[in-house]
C-alpha cells in the first residue's frame, strides 16, 4: 500500500492552492508519551468564531497528512461547505487498523481521538459533527474507528480498504454507523475478493507492505449492512460517460436502524486509487494502481453522504 503515498506525491497539489481564503495550521497532541502531528485547513470564516464540522482524512500506508490533503483535494471544499479539514500523520508507519500485522504501530484510535479533541478545543471544531474518510490503510483505519469510536464520528467513508479479518471478530460499535465504501474490482494491492495483502520482501523503514488478511469487498459491505440491520439492497449502474476502463455500480442498503445507511460504489475495472483524482505519470505506477475512474468524484460523493448526517 506504499503506492498510494507515492501516487499522492505525483498528483498536483490541490489542497492549499484551491482553498485560497482558507487558513492552514499545524498541530500536535501527546498520547501515551508520544507526539502525534496533524495539519488543518480552516474556513476563513472560522476566525470570526462559531463551531464548524470537522472532516478528517486518513492517508494510506507509508503516507502522511499532506499526501492525504493532496490526493483528496478536500481543501477545495472547506470555504464552500464551511468545515475544518484535518489531516493526521501516522508517523511514517501504517495506521494500527486492526490487522494483526499493524498491532504495534502508534497511529491508533487513541491518537485520532486526541486529534479531534484538540481541534475542538483550539479551533472551534464542533464535537457533535465529526466525520472521517480514508484510503487504503486509512480506509481500513476508518472501519476500526467505526468499530471503536462511534461516539466520536457521525459518518464514515472507506476507499479501497476492505475490512481486516482480525477486526471483524471484535467489532461491536453498539449503534448503527453510516458508512460509504468504494472498491475497484481490479485492485492489485487491496484484492476485491479478499485474502492476504502484499507483504514486502524485507522490512521497509516506513512499515509499508506489512501484509495481513482482509475480507472481500462485498463481504465487508455485507458486514456493515448486518451491523446496521439494513433490510433492503438496490443496485444502480451509472451511465458510462468516460473512456477510462471503468464503470460504476452503486449498491444502496436502506431500512437500516436509526438511518445508519450503507452505500457501496463498486468500480468495475477500477484499481487502487482515489476515484476522480489524477493518476501518476510514471508508467510503472500507472500499472500498479490501475485505472483511475473518472465516472465519479469520490470527495464530492463522500461530502454529499456526510451532509445527510449533519455536515
N, C-alpha and C positions, 0 to 999 in steps of 0.2 A: 504493500500500500504506500510505499515511498513515492510511487509515481504521481500520486495526487499532489504532493508537495512540489515535485519538480514541474508538473504541469502548471500549477498556480504561478510559479515564477516566470513562466513563459507567456502568461496572459497579460494583456495591457492592464496597468493599474487603474482601476475604476473607482475605488472606494473614496479617495480623497478628492481627486480632480472633479468627479461628478457631483460632489456634495460641497460646493464652494462656500456656501454660507454656514455649513456645519462647523462644529468645534471639535478638534481632535485632542485627546488626552491619553496619558498613560497612567496605569495604576498598579499597585502591588497589594497583596494580602499575605499574612503569615498564618500558616496552618501546620500545626504539629512541628514547629521549629523550622519550617521550610518556607522560603519566599516564592510566591507564585505571581507572575506578571500577566497583565492584560492591557489591551488598548480599547478605547471607546471613540465613537463618533456621536456627538450630541447635536440635537437640532438647535439651530441658532436661537430659537425662542426659549430654550431651556435656561438661558442666562437670566431671564426675567422671572423665574420661579415657576411653581406648579409641578405636579407629578406627571411623569411620562412613562409609557410602557417600555419594557426592556426586551430586546430581541438579541439573544446570544447565538453566535455561530461558531461551531467547533471544527477545527481543521482536521485533516487526515493524518495518518501515521507519519511521523517524521517531519510534519509541517509546523506551522506556528500561526499566531493570530493574524499577522499581516497577510499571510497567504490566504487565510480564510476570508479576509476582507476583500482581497483581490478577486478570488475565484467566484465569490458570491455576488460581488457588486452591491452589497447591502447598503453601503453608504449613499448610493444614489437615491434611496427612498427615505432617508432619515428626515429631511426637512418636509418633504411632501406629506408623509404619514405621521410625522411628529412622534418619533420614538427614539430611544437610545440604543445604538448598535454596539454590542460588546463582543470582543474577540479575545478569549483567553488563550494562553500559551500552556502547552503540556510540558514545557521544559526540555524540548529536544527529544522526547520519547513519546511513544504512543499513549493515548488515554488508557486508563485502567477500566476497560469497557466490559468486564465480566468474563472475558476468556481466561482460562487458567494460565495462559502464557503471558498475560499482561498484569497478573496479580501484584507484582512487586513495583509497578510504576506509580509515581506520586501524583499524576494528574487524575484526580479521583472525584467522587461525588462530594466529599467534604470541601475540597478546594473550590469547586464550582459553586457550592452553596455560599462559601465565603465571598467569592467574587460578586455574586448577586447582592449580598448584604452590603458590601462596600459601595456598590453603585447606588443602592437605595439610600445609604447614609450620607454619601458625599455628593451625589449628582442628580438628586431629585427623581430617582427611579421609583416607580410605583410597584411595591411588593406584591400587589394583587393582580398585576398584569405582566407576567414574565413568561417569555416564550423561548424555545430553543430549537435550532436546526443544526445539522452536521452532516459531513460527508465521509464515507468510508469508515475508518476507525472512529471518526467523530460521529458518524451515523449510528454505529453500534453503541457509542457512549450515550447518545441521545436516548436510546432504548433502555440503557441502565438507569438513566435519570428518570425515565417514565416509571420504572420499577421501584426506585428507591427514593425519589424526591418529588412525588406528586403533590406535595404540599407547597412546593416552590414554583413549579411551572404549570401553566394553564393549557398549553398545547405543544405538540412536538412534530418535528419533521426529520426523517432519516433518509438520506440519499446514498445509494449503492452501499448499504451497510445492513447485512442480514442480522438476525438475532443470534448472538452466541449461544451455542447449545448448553454450555455450562450455566448461563444466566437464566435460561428458560425454566429450569427446575426450581429456582429460588425466587422468581419474580412474583410479587404479590403487592401491587400498588394500593389495594384497598378501596379504590374508586376508579370509575372509568377515566381513561386518559385519551383525549382526542389526538389522533396521530395521522400524518400523511407520510407515505413511503414511496420511494421511486427506485426502480431497479432495471438494469439493462440485461436483456436475455443473452447477450454475447460478451458479458463481462469476464475478462480473463483473470482479474485479481480478486473479485468477490463472486464466486460461482453462483449463478442463478439457481442451480439445482442443489446448492449447499455442499457441505463436506469440509475437507481440510483446506485452509488458506495457505498461500505460498509461504514457504519457510526459506529465509535467506541462507545461502551457503556461507556459514561463518557469521559471527556476531558483528553487526554494524554498531557504530557508536550511538546512533540515534535510536536503536532498538527496532527499526522497521523490519518487516518480514519475519515477525515472531511467530507466525503460524496460528494455530488454534483451529477450532471446529465451529461451523455455523450451520444453522438450519437453512433450508432453501428459502428463496424469496417468497414464494407463495405460502409456505408453512409459517414464515414469520408474520405475514399478513393475517393468516388464519388465527395465529396465536393471539394477536391483538383484537381480532374480531370476537373471539371467545372471551377474552378478558373483559371486553366491554359489553358482552351479552348482546351483540348485534344479531338481528333476526333476518335481514334481507340483503342480498347482494345483487347489484346490477352492473352490467358492463357496457361501455360505450367506446367504440373505435372512433378516434378523431380523424378528420379528413387528412390525408397525406399531402401536405402543402409544400414540403421542402424535399429536394432531391438529396437527401443526406443518409440514405440507407437505413432509416428508422421509421417506425410507425408506432403511435401511442394508443394504448387501450386503458381507459380509466375504469377501475373497479371501485364502486362505492358501496359501503356497508352502512345500512340505515337501521332504524329501530333500536338503536343502542341505548343503554342506560344513561340517563342524565345528559343526553346529547353528546356522548363521547364517540363521535363518528370516526370511522376508519376509511381512508381513501388510499388506493394503491394505483400508481402510474406504472404500468408495465410497458417498458420501452423496447419494443421488438427490434432487434438489430443493434441496440444501444450498448455502449461499453461502460468503462469505469471513469465517469466524469460528471460534470455539472451540466445538466441539460439547459440549453440556451446560452451557455458560455462559449468562449473561444477555445479552440483546440491548440495544441502545441505545433510549432512549425517544424520541429525535428522529426524526420520520418520514423525513427526508432520509437519515439514516444507516441507518435500517432498510432503506430501498430499496437503498442502496449495498451493504451487507454481506449482504443476502438472508436466507433462512430460517436460523435457528439450530436445528439438530437437537437435540432432547431425547431421542432414541432411545438415545443412549449418553452417558456421561460420559467425555470424552476423557482427562482427567487420570487417572481410575481405570483406564481401559483401558491407558494407557501404563505406569503403575506396575505393573500386573499383568504386562505384557510384560517390563519390566525385572527383575521378580522371577525370571523364568526364567533370568536371566543374572547373578544374584548380589546383587540389591538387598537 
